[in-house]
Amino acid sequence: MAYFRVRMTDGSVRTQKALRMRTDAHNLYLEDRTAGAWRPVLERSLHEVEQLQRRFTENNGNWVWGPEPLPAPSSGTEA
């Protein structure tokens, strides 16, 4: 499971574990899959999000936070 760090425009930072990220026209969603359905674990307005990062683990075990572009808006329907 991936870890994401969301830096908000007010300067606050939130780290959240989630399986996927997606956006719609107005919001960023970090989601987990529960009982076969995707459920948001974090939902924020895109206007409030300054930066999104994903945590990577290097071969030596160190963590590195890399910038993650916000995904293109999704219609919410996936195969």
N, CA, C and O atoms as a CHARMM CRD file, in Angstrom:
* protein
*
  316
    1    1 MET  N      0.84800  -1.17600   0.00000 PROA 1      0.00000
    2    1 MET  CA     0.00000   0.00000   0.00000 PROA 1      0.00000
    3    1 MET  C      0.89300   1.23800   0.00000 PROA 1      0.00000
    4    1 MET  O      1.91700   1.27500   0.68300 PROA 1      0.00000
    5    2 ALA  N      0.50800   2.22000  -0.75000 PROA 2      0.00000
    6    2 ALA  CA     1.30000   3.44000  -0.89500 PROA 2      0.00000
    7    2 ALA  C      0.99800   4.42700   0.23100 PROA 2      0.00000
    8    2 ALA  O     -0.08400   4.42300   0.81900 PROA 2      0.00000
    9    3 TYR  N      1.97900   5.26000   0.50500 PROA 3      0.00000
   10    3 TYR  CA     1.79800   6.38500   1.41600 PROA 3      0.00000
   11    3 TYR  C      1.85700   7.65400   0.58700 PROA 3      0.00000
   12    3 TYR  O      2.71500   7.80600  -0.28200 PROA 3      0.00000
   13    4 PHE  N      0.93300   8.56300   0.86900 PROA 4      0.00000
   14    4 PHE  CA     0.87200   9.84400   0.18300 PROA 4      0.00000
   15    4 PHE  C      0.99900  10.95500   1.21300 PROA 4      0.00000
   16    4 PHE  O      0.51100  10.83300   2.33700 PROA 4      0.00000
   17    5 ARG  N      1.65800  12.03600   0.82100 PROA 5      0.00000
   18    5 ARG  CA     1.75100  13.21900   1.67600 PROA 5      0.00000
   19    5 ARG  C      1.11400  14.36600   0.91100 PROA 5      0.00000
   20    5 ARG  O      1.50600  14.67400  -0.21400 PROA 5      0.00000
   21    6 VAL  N      0.12600  14.99400   1.53600 PROA 6      0.00000
   22    6 VAL  CA    -0.60900  16.09900   0.92000 PROA 6      0.00000
   23    6 VAL  C     -0.24700  17.38100   1.66400 PROA 6      0.00000
   24    6 VAL  O     -0.47700  17.49700   2.86800 PROA 6      0.00000
   25    7 ARG  N      0.32000  18.33700   0.93600 PROA 7      0.00000
   26    7 ARG  CA     0.62200  19.64800   1.51400 PROA 7      0.00000
   27    7 ARG  C     -0.50300  20.58300   1.09500 PROA 7      0.00000
   28    7 ARG  O     -0.78800  20.75100  -0.09000 PROA 7      0.00000
   29    8 MET  N     -1.12900  21.18300   2.09300 PROA 8      0.00000
   30    8 MET  CA    -2.27800  22.04000   1.84400 PROA 8      0.00000
   31    8 MET  C     -1.82500  23.49100   1.65500 PROA 8      0.00000
   32    8 MET  O     -0.71700  23.85400   2.05200 PROA 8      0.00000
   33    9 THR  N     -2.67000  24.30500   1.05800 PROA 9      0.00000
   34    9 THR  CA    -2.33400  25.70500   0.80700 PROA 9      0.00000
   35    9 THR  C     -2.20300  26.49900   2.10500 PROA 9      0.00000
   36    9 THR  O     -1.58000  27.56100   2.10600 PROA 9      0.00000
   37   10 ASP  N     -2.77400  26.01200   3.21300 PROA 10     0.00000
   38   10 ASP  CA    -2.63600  26.69600   4.50400 PROA 10     0.00000
   39   10 ASP  C     -1.34400  26.30500   5.22600 PROA 10     0.00000
   40   10 ASP  O     -1.09700  26.76500   6.34000 PROA 10     0.00000
   41   11 GLY  N     -0.50800  25.44900   4.59200 PROA 11     0.00000
   42   11 GLY  CA     0.76800  25.04800   5.17000 PROA 11     0.00000
   43   11 GLY  C      0.73700  23.73400   5.93000 PROA 11     0.00000
   44   11 GLY  O      1.79300  23.20000   6.26800 PROA 11     0.00000
   45   12 SER  N     -0.43800  23.20300   6.20700 PROA 12     0.00000
   46   12 SER  CA    -0.52700  21.93200   6.92700 PROA 12     0.00000
   47   12 SER  C     -0.15500  20.77600   6.00100 PROA 12     0.00000
   48   12 SER  O     -0.26300  20.88000   4.77900 PROA 12     0.00000
   49   13 VAL  N      0.28700  19.67100   6.61000 PROA 13     0.00000
   50   13 VAL  CA     0.69800  18.48200   5.86700 PROA 13     0.00000
   51   13 VAL  C     -0.00800  17.28300   6.46900 PROA 13     0.00000
   52   13 VAL  O     -0.10900  17.15400   7.68900 PROA 13     0.00000
   53   14 ARG  N     -0.49400  16.41200   5.60800 PROA 14     0.00000
   54   14 ARG  CA    -1.16800  15.18800   6.06400 PROA 14     0.00000
   55   14 ARG  C     -0.57100  14.00400   5.32000 PROA 14     0.00000
   56   14 ARG  O     -0.46500  14.02500   4.09400 PROA 14     0.00000
   57   15 THR  N     -0.17900  12.96800   6.06200 PROA 15     0.00000
   58   15 THR  CA     0.32200  11.73000   5.47200 PROA 15     0.00000
   59   15 THR  C     -0.77000  10.68400   5.59700 PROA 15     0.00000
   60   15 THR  O     -1.34400  10.50500   6.67100 PROA 15     0.00000
   61   16 GLN  N     -1.05900   9.99100   4.49900 PROA 16     0.00000
   62   16 GLN  CA    -2.16900   9.03600   4.47400 PROA 16     0.00000
   63   16 GLN  C     -1.78000   7.79600   3.68700 PROA 16     0.00000
   64   16 GLN  O     -1.16000   7.89600   2.62800 PROA 16     0.00000
   65   17 LYS  N     -2.14500   6.62800   4.20200 PROA 17     0.00000
   66   17 LYS  CA    -1.95000   5.36600   3.49600 PROA 17     0.00000
   67   17 LYS  C     -3.18500   5.11700   2.64200 PROA 17     0.00000
   68   17 LYS  O     -4.31000   5.23200   3.12800 PROA 17     0.00000
   69   18 ALA  N     -2.98200   4.77300   1.36200 PROA 18     0.00000
   70   18 ALA  CA    -4.10800   4.54100   0.45100 PROA 18     0.00000
   71   18 ALA  C     -3.65400   3.66800  -0.71300 PROA 18     0.00000
   72   18 ALA  O     -2.47300   3.64200  -1.05900 PROA 18     0.00000
   73   19 LEU  N     -4.60000   2.95900  -1.31100 PROA 19     0.00000
   74   19 LEU  CA    -4.29500   2.11400  -2.46400 PROA 19     0.00000
   75   19 LEU  C     -4.23000   2.89400  -3.76600 PROA 19     0.00000
   76   19 LEU  O     -3.43800   2.56500  -4.65000 PROA 19     0.00000
   77   20 ARG  N     -5.05900   3.92800  -3.89000 PROA 20     0.00000
   78   20 ARG  CA    -5.04000   4.71300  -5.12800 PROA 20     0.00000
   79   20 ARG  C     -5.42800   6.15200  -4.84400 PROA 20     0.00000
   80   20 ARG  O     -5.97800   6.48600  -3.79400 PROA 20     0.00000
   81   21 MET  N     -5.11800   6.99200  -5.83000 PROA 21     0.00000
   82   21 MET  CA    -5.56500   8.37900  -5.79700 PROA 21     0.00000
   83   21 MET  C     -6.30100   8.66700  -7.09400 PROA 21     0.00000
   84   21 MET  O     -6.00700   8.08200  -8.13600 PROA 21     0.00000
   85   22 ARG  N     -7.25700   9.57000  -7.01400 PROA 22     0.00000
   86   22 ARG  CA    -7.98600  10.00800  -8.20000 PROA 22     0.00000
   87   22 ARG  C     -8.53500  11.39600  -7.92700 PROA 22     0.00000
   88   22 ARG  O     -8.55100  11.86300  -6.78800 PROA 22     0.00000
   89   23 THR  N     -8.98200  12.04400  -8.98600 PROA 23     0.00000
   90   23 THR  CA    -9.62100  13.34600  -8.85000 PROA 23     0.00000
   91   23 THR  C    -10.91100  13.34700  -9.65000 PROA 23     0.00000
   92   23 THR  O    -11.09400  12.56100 -10.58000 PROA 23     0.00000
   93   24 ASP  N    -11.79300  14.24700  -9.26600 PROA 24     0.00000
   94   24 ASP  CA   -12.90500  14.60000 -10.13900 PROA 24     0.00000
   95   24 ASP  C    -12.69200  16.08200 -10.46400 PROA 24     0.00000
   96   24 ASP  O    -11.58200  16.58700 -10.29800 PROA 24     0.00000
   97   25 ALA  N    -13.68900  16.75800 -10.90400 PROA 25     0.00000
   98   25 ALA  CA   -13.51400  18.15100 -11.31600 PROA 25     0.00000
   99   25 ALA  C    -13.12500  19.06900 -10.15700 PROA 25     0.00000
  100   25 ALA  O    -12.55100  20.13500 -10.38100 PROA 25     0.00000
  101   26 HSD  N    -13.43400  18.66300  -8.91200 PROA 26     0.00000
  102   26 HSD  CA   -13.24200  19.56700  -7.78200 PROA 26     0.00000
  103   26 HSD  C    -12.41000  19.01000  -6.63600 PROA 26     0.00000
  104   26 HSD  O    -11.90300  19.78700  -5.82700 PROA 26     0.00000
  105   27 ASN  N    -12.24900  17.69300  -6.53400 PROA 27     0.00000
  106   27 ASN  CA   -11.65100  17.08800  -5.34800 PROA 27     0.00000
  107   27 ASN  C    -10.54900  16.08900  -5.66600 PROA 27     0.00000
  108   27 ASN  O    -10.50800  15.49700  -6.74500 PROA 27     0.00000
  109   28 LEU  N     -9.65600  15.91700  -4.69300 PROA 28     0.00000
  110   28 LEU  CA    -8.65400  14.86000  -4.68500 PROA 28     0.00000
  111   28 LEU  C     -9.15400  13.79500  -3.71900 PROA 28     0.00000
  112   28 LEU  O     -9.57800  14.10600  -2.60600 PROA 28     0.00000
  113   29 TYR  N     -9.10400  12.54300  -4.14600 PROA 29     0.00000
  114   29 TYR  CA    -9.51200  11.42600  -3.30200 PROA 29     0.00000
  115   29 TYR  C     -8.34900  10.46000  -3.15600 PROA 29     0.00000
  116   29 TYR  O     -7.74000  10.07000  -4.15300 PROA 29     0.00000
  117   30 LEU  N     -8.03100  10.06900  -1.92900 PROA 30     0.00000
  118   30 LEU  CA    -7.14900   8.94700  -1.65900 PROA 30     0.00000
  119   30 LEU  C     -8.06200   7.84000  -1.16900 PROA 30     0.00000
  120   30 LEU  O     -8.84200   8.04300  -0.23900 PROA 30     0.00000
  121   31 GLU  N     -7.97100   6.65600  -1.79400 PROA 31     0.00000
  122   31 GLU  CA    -8.97500   5.62100  -1.55800 PROA 31     0.00000
  123   31 GLU  C     -8.36600   4.26600  -1.21500 PROA 31     0.00000
  124   31 GLU  O     -7.26100   3.93100  -1.64200 PROA 31     0.00000
  125   32 ASP  N     -9.12200   3.49700  -0.43100 PROA 32     0.00000
  126   32 ASP  CA    -8.84400   2.09100  -0.13700 PROA 32     0.00000
  127   32 ASP  C     -9.99100   1.26700  -0.69500 PROA 32     0.00000
  128   32 ASP  O    -11.08800   1.77700  -0.92100 PROA 32     0.00000
  129   33 ARG  N     -9.72500   0.00400  -0.90900 PROA 33     0.00000
  130   33 ARG  CA   -10.76400  -0.89900  -1.41300 PROA 33     0.00000
  131   33 ARG  C    -11.26500  -1.73800  -0.24300 PROA 33     0.00000
  132   33 ARG  O    -10.49000  -2.45100   0.39600 PROA 33     0.00000
  133   34 THR  N    -12.56100  -1.65100   0.03300 PROA 34     0.00000
  134   34 THR  CA   -13.18600  -2.37100   1.13100 PROA 34     0.00000
  135   34 THR  C    -14.39900  -3.11200   0.60500 PROA 34     0.00000
  136   34 THR  O    -15.29300  -2.51400   0.00500 PROA 34     0.00000
  137   35 ALA  N    -14.42600  -4.42100   0.83100 PROA 35     0.00000
  138   35 ALA  CA   -15.55100  -5.25800   0.39700 PROA 35     0.00000
  139   35 ALA  C    -15.84900  -5.05900  -1.09100 PROA 35     0.00000
  140   35 ALA  O    -17.01100  -5.04100  -1.49900 PROA 35     0.00000
  141   36 GLY  N    -14.80400  -4.91000  -1.89200 PROA 36     0.00000
  142   36 GLY  CA   -14.96800  -4.78400  -3.33500 PROA 36     0.00000
  143   36 GLY  C    -15.32400  -3.40200  -3.83500 PROA 36     0.00000
  144   36 GLY  O    -15.52000  -3.21500  -5.03600 PROA 36     0.00000
  145   37 ALA  N    -15.41100  -2.42100  -2.93700 PROA 37     0.00000
  146   37 ALA  CA   -15.77800  -1.06000  -3.34700 PROA 37     0.00000
  147   37 ALA  C    -14.68800  -0.08100  -2.92800 PROA 37     0.00000
  148   37 ALA  O    -14.08200  -0.23300  -1.86700 PROA 37     0.00000
  149   38 TRP  N    -14.44300   0.92000  -3.76200 PROA 38     0.00000
  150   38 TRP  CA   -13.47300   1.95900  -3.42400 PROA 38     0.00000
  151   38 TRP  C    -14.11800   2.95400  -2.48300 PROA 38     0.00000
  152   38 TRP  O    -15.21500   3.44800  -2.74500 PROA 38     0.00000
  153   39 ARG  N    -13.42900   3.25000  -1.37600 PROA 39     0.00000
  154   39 ARG  CA   -13.94300   4.18900  -0.37400 PROA 39     0.00000
  155   39 ARG  C    -12.85500   5.21700  -0.04300 PROA 39     0.00000
  156   39 ARG  O    -11.70000   4.85400   0.17900 PROA 39     0.00000
  157   40 PRO  N    -13.23100   6.50100  -0.01100 PROA 40     0.00000
  158   40 PRO  CA   -12.22800   7.52900   0.28500 PROA 40     0.00000
  159   40 PRO  C    -11.74100   7.44900   1.73500 PROA 40     0.00000
  160   40 PRO  O    -12.53800   7.27800   2.65800 PROA 40     0.00000
  161   41 VAL  N    -10.42900   7.57300   1.92200 PROA 41     0.00000
  162   41 VAL  CA    -9.84800   7.70800   3.25600 PROA 41     0.00000
  163   41 VAL  C     -9.42700   9.15500   3.49500 PROA 41     0.00000
  164   41 VAL  O     -9.21800   9.57100   4.63400 PROA 41     0.00000
  165   42 LEU  N     -9.30300   9.91700   2.40700 PROA 42     0.00000
  166   42 LEU  CA    -9.02000  11.34500   2.48700 PROA 42     0.00000
  167   42 LEU  C     -9.64000  12.00600   1.26700 PROA 42     0.00000
  168   42 LEU  O     -9.46200  11.54700   0.13900 PROA 42     0.00000
  169   43 GLU  N    -10.36300  13.07900   1.50300 PROA 43     0.00000
  170   43 GLU  CA   -11.01200  13.83100   0.41900 PROA 43     0.00000
  171   43 GLU  C    -10.75800  15.31000   0.66800 PROA 43     0.00000
  172   43 GLU  O    -11.11300  15.83800   1.72300 PROA 43     0.00000
  173   44 ARG  N    -10.14100  15.98000  -0.30400 PROA 44     0.00000
  174   44 ARG  CA    -9.83100  17.39900  -0.18100 PROA 44     0.00000
  175   44 ARG  C    -10.14500  18.11500  -1.48700 PROA 44     0.00000
  176   44 ARG  O    -10.01000  17.54400  -2.57000 PROA 44     0.00000
  177   45 SER  N    -10.56000  19.35800  -1.37300 PROA 45     0.00000
  178   45 SER  CA   -10.78900  20.19200  -2.54700 PROA 45     0.00000
  179   45 SER  C     -9.45600  20.44100  -3.24800 PROA 45     0.00000
  180   45 SER  O     -8.44300  20.67700  -2.59000 PROA 45     0.00000
  181   46 LEU  N     -9.45000  20.38900  -4.57700 PROA 46     0.00000
  182   46 LEU  CA    -8.22300  20.65400  -5.33500 PROA 46     0.00000
  183   46 LEU  C     -7.68500  22.06200  -5.07400 PROA 46     0.00000
  184   46 LEU  O     -6.48100  22.29500  -5.17800 PROA 46     0.00000
  185   47 HSD  N     -8.57000  22.99800  -4.73500 PROA 47     0.00000
  186   47 HSD  CA    -8.13700  24.36400  -4.43900 PROA 47     0.00000
  187   47 HSD  C     -7.33100  24.42800  -3.14600 PROA 47     0.00000
  188   47 HSD  O     -6.56500  25.36900  -2.94000 PROA 47     0.00000
  189   48 GLU  N     -7.50000  23.42900  -2.26700 PROA 48     0.00000
  190   48 GLU  CA    -6.78900  23.39500  -0.98700 PROA 48     0.00000
  191   48 GLU  C     -5.45700  22.65900  -1.07600 PROA 48     0.00000
  192   48 GLU  O     -4.64000  22.76000  -0.16100 PROA 48     0.00000
  193   49 VAL  N     -5.21900  21.91300  -2.17000 PROA 49     0.00000
  194   49 VAL  CA    -4.02400  21.07600  -2.29000 PROA 49     0.00000
  195   49 VAL  C     -2.92300  21.84400  -3.01500 PROA 49     0.00000
  196   49 VAL  O     -3.08900  22.26200  -4.16000 PROA 49     0.00000
  197   50 GLU  N     -1.78900  22.02300  -2.32200 PROA 50     0.00000
  198   50 GLU  CA    -0.63800  22.69200  -2.92600 PROA 50     0.00000
  199   50 GLU  C      0.28700  21.68800  -3.60400 PROA 50     0.00000
  200   50 GLU  O      0.78100  21.93900  -4.70300 PROA 50     0.00000
  201   51 GLN  N      0.52600  20.53500  -2.94100 PROA 51     0.00000
  202   51 GLN  CA     1.46400  19.55000  -3.47000 PROA 51     0.00000
  203   51 GLN  C      1.05900  18.15700  -3.00500 PROA 51     0.00000
  204   51 GLN  O      0.53900  17.98100  -1.90200 PROA 51     0.00000
  205   52 LEU  N      1.30500  17.17200  -3.86300 PROA 52     0.00000
  206   52 LEU  CA     1.05700  15.77300  -3.53700 PROA 52     0.00000
  207   52 LEU  C      2.35200  15.00700  -3.75200 PROA 52     0.00000
  208   52 LEU  O      3.00900  15.16000  -4.78200 PROA 52     0.00000
  209   53 GLN  N      2.72300  14.17300  -2.76700 PROA 53     0.00000
  210   53 GLN  CA     3.93200  13.36500  -2.86800 PROA 53     0.00000
  211   53 GLN  C      3.59500  11.91400  -2.54700 PROA 53     0.00000
  212   53 GLN  O      2.65500  11.62700  -1.80700 PROA 53     0.00000
  213   54 ARG  N      4.38700  11.00100  -3.12300 PROA 54     0.00000
  214   54 ARG  CA     4.26700   9.56600  -2.84200 PROA 54     0.00000
  215   54 ARG  C      5.58500   9.10100  -2.22800 PROA 54     0.00000
  216   54 ARG  O      6.66300   9.54600  -2.62300 PROA 54     0.00000
  217   55 ARG  N      5.47700   8.19400  -1.25200 PROA 55     0.00000
  218   55 ARG  CA     6.67900   7.67400  -0.60400 PROA 55     0.00000
  219   55 ARG  C      7.19100   6.44900  -1.34900 PROA 55     0.00000
  220   55 ARG  O      6.44000   5.51500  -1.63100 PROA 55     0.00000
  221   56 PHE  N      8.48400   6.47100  -1.66100 PROA 56     0.00000
  222   56 PHE  CA     9.14700   5.34000  -2.29800 PROA 56     0.00000
  223   56 PHE  C     10.17600   4.78100  -1.32900 PROA 56     0.00000
  224   56 PHE  O     10.78300   5.52900  -0.56200 PROA 56     0.00000
  225   57 THR  N     10.37400   3.47100  -1.36200 PROA 57     0.00000
  226   57 THR  CA    11.39900   2.83000  -0.54800 PROA 57     0.00000
  227   57 THR  C     12.54300   2.41200  -1.46300 PROA 57     0.00000
  228   57 THR  O     12.34600   1.65400  -2.41200 PROA 57     0.00000
  229   58 GLU  N     13.73700   2.91300  -1.16800 PROA 58     0.00000
  230   58 GLU  CA    14.91000   2.58000  -1.97000 PROA 58     0.00000
  231   58 GLU  C     15.41000   1.18300  -1.61200 PROA 58     0.00000
  232   58 GLU  O     14.97300   0.59800  -0.62100 PROA 58     0.00000
  233   59 ASN  N     16.32000   0.65400  -2.41600 PROA 59     0.00000
  234   59 ASN  CA    16.85700  -0.68800  -2.18900 PROA 59     0.00000
  235   59 ASN  C     17.50600  -0.84800  -0.82000 PROA 59     0.00000
  236   59 ASN  O     17.49000  -1.93900  -0.25200 PROA 59     0.00000
  237   60 ASN  N     18.07900   0.23500  -0.28400 PROA 60     0.00000
  238   60 ASN  CA    18.72600   0.16300   1.02600 PROA 60     0.00000
  239   60 ASN  C     17.74400   0.37300   2.18200 PROA 60     0.00000
  240   60 ASN  O     18.15300   0.39700   3.34300 PROA 60     0.00000
  241   61 GLY  N     16.46100   0.52400   1.87500 PROA 61     0.00000
  242   61 GLY  CA    15.43200   0.67900   2.89700 PROA 61     0.00000
  243   61 GLY  C     15.08200   2.11200   3.24600 PROA 61     0.00000
  244   61 GLY  O     14.13200   2.34500   3.99400 PROA 61     0.00000
  245   62 ASN  N     15.82500   3.08000   2.72500 PROA 62     0.00000
  246   62 ASN  CA    15.51600   4.48700   2.99300 PROA 62     0.00000
  247   62 ASN  C     14.23300   4.89900   2.27700 PROA 62     0.00000
  248   62 ASN  O     13.91200   4.39500   1.20100 PROA 62     0.00000
  249   63 TRP  N     13.50800   5.82800   2.90100 PROA 63     0.00000
  250   63 TRP  CA    12.30500   6.38000   2.28100 PROA 63     0.00000
  251   63 TRP  C     12.65100   7.65900   1.54800 PROA 63     0.00000
  252   63 TRP  O     13.45800   8.46100   2.01800 PROA 63     0.00000
  253   64 VAL  N     12.04000   7.84000   0.39900 PROA 64     0.00000
  254   64 VAL  CA    12.20400   9.05400  -0.40200 PROA 64     0.00000
  255   64 VAL  C     10.81100   9.51800  -0.80300 PROA 64     0.00000
  256   64 VAL  O     10.00000   8.73300  -1.29300 PROA 64     0.00000
  257   65 TRP  N     10.54200  10.81200  -0.58900 PROA 65     0.00000
  258   65 TRP  CA     9.27000  11.38900  -1.01400 PROA 65     0.00000
  259   65 TRP  C      9.46300  12.01800  -2.38500 PROA 65     0.00000
  260   65 TRP  O     10.27300  12.93000  -2.54900 PROA 65     0.00000
  261   66 GLY  N      8.71600  11.52900  -3.36800 PROA 66     0.00000
  262   66 GLY  CA     8.79200  12.06100  -4.71900 PROA 66     0.00000
  263   66 GLY  C      7.52500  12.80100  -5.07600 PROA 66     0.00000
  264   66 GLY  O      6.43500  12.40500  -4.66000 PROA 66     0.00000
  265   67 PRO  N      7.65300  13.88800  -5.85300 PROA 67     0.00000
  266   67 PRO  CA     6.45100  14.61900  -6.26800 PROA 67     0.00000
  267   67 PRO  C      5.55800  13.74000  -7.13200 PROA 67     0.00000
  268   67 PRO  O      6.04000  12.97100  -7.96400 PROA 67     0.00000
  269   68 GLU  N      4.29500  13.85800  -6.93000 PROA 68     0.00000
  270   68 GLU  CA     3.30700  13.07200  -7.66800 PROA 68     0.00000
  271   68 GLU  C      2.35600  14.05700  -8.34100 PROA 68     0.00000
  272   68 GLU  O      1.67400  14.81800  -7.65500 PROA 68     0.00000
  273   69 PRO  N      2.29900  14.05500  -9.67500 PROA 69     0.00000
  274   69 PRO  CA     1.35700  14.97000 -10.33500 PROA 69     0.00000
  275   69 PRO  C     -0.07600  14.57500  -9.99200 PROA 69     0.00000
  276   69 PRO  O     -0.39900  13.39500  -9.85400 PROA 69     0.00000
  277   70 LEU  N     -0.90600  15.56800  -9.86000 PROA 70     0.00000
  278   70 LEU  CA    -2.31500  15.26600  -9.61800 PROA 70     0.00000
  279   70 LEU  C     -2.87800  14.58900 -10.85400 PROA 70     0.00000
  280   70 LEU  O     -2.67000  15.07000 -11.96800 PROA 70     0.00000
  281   71 PRO  N     -3.58700  13.48000 -10.67800 PROA 71     0.00000
  282   71 PRO  CA    -4.13600  12.78000 -11.83400 PROA 71     0.00000
  283   71 PRO  C     -5.20100  13.61300 -12.53800 PROA 71     0.00000
  284   71 PRO  O     -5.81700  14.49700 -11.94100 PROA 71     0.00000
  285   72 ALA  N     -5.40300  13.31800 -13.80300 PROA 72     0.00000
  286   72 ALA  CA    -6.46100  13.98600 -14.56400 PROA 72     0.00000
  287   72 ALA  C     -7.80600  13.62300 -13.95200 PROA 72     0.00000
  288   72 ALA  O     -7.95500  12.53500 -13.39600 PROA 72     0.00000
  289   73 PRO  N     -8.77500  14.50300 -14.04500 PROA 73     0.00000
  290   73 PRO  CA   -10.09200  14.19100 -13.49200 PROA 73     0.00000
  291   73 PRO  C    -10.63400  12.87200 -14.02700 PROA 73     0.00000
  292   73 PRO  O    -10.46800  12.53800 -15.20000 PROA 73     0.00000
  293   74 SER  N    -11.28300  12.13600 -13.13700 PROA 74     0.00000
  294   74 SER  CA   -11.83500  10.82400 -13.47400 PROA 74     0.00000
  295   74 SER  C    -13.35000  10.88600 -13.43500 PROA 74     0.00000
  296   74 SER  O    -13.93300  11.60400 -12.62400 PROA 74     0.00000
  297   75 SER  N    -13.97700  10.13200 -14.31300 PROA 75     0.00000
  298   75 SER  CA   -15.43700  10.09200 -14.32400 PROA 75     0.00000
  299   75 SER  C    -15.97500   9.22200 -13.20500 PROA 75     0.00000
  300   75 SER  O    -17.17400   9.23900 -12.92800 PROA 75     0.00000
  301   76 GLY  N    -15.09000   8.45200 -12.55000 PROA 76     0.00000
  302   76 GLY  CA   -15.52700   7.59500 -11.45500 PROA 76     0.00000
  303   76 GLY  C    -15.91600   6.20800 -11.89500 PROA 76     0.00000
  304   76 GLY  O    -16.26700   5.37900 -11.05600 PROA 76     0.00000
  305   77 THR  N    -15.86600   5.92400 -13.18600 PROA 77     0.00000
  306   77 THR  CA   -16.19500   4.58300 -13.67300 PROA 77     0.00000
  307   77 THR  C    -14.92400   3.92200 -14.15700 PROA 77     0.00000
  308   77 THR  O    -14.22500   4.44800 -15.02300 PROA 77     0.00000
  309   78 GLU  N    -14.63100   2.76100 -13.59000 PROA 78     0.00000
  310   78 GLU  CA   -13.44700   2.00200 -13.97500 PROA 78     0.00000
  311   78 GLU  C    -13.83500   0.58000 -14.27600 PROA 78     0.00000
  312   78 GLU  O    -14.78000   0.04600 -13.69600 PROA 78     0.00000
  313   79 ALA  N    -13.11300  -0.02600 -15.17300 PROA 79     0.00000
  314   79 ALA  CA   -13.37500  -1.42500 -15.51000 PROA 79     0.00000
  315   79 ALA  C    -12.76400  -2.34000 -14.48500 PROA 79     0.00000
  316   79 ALA  O    -12.88000  -3.56000 -14.59900 PROA 79     0.00000
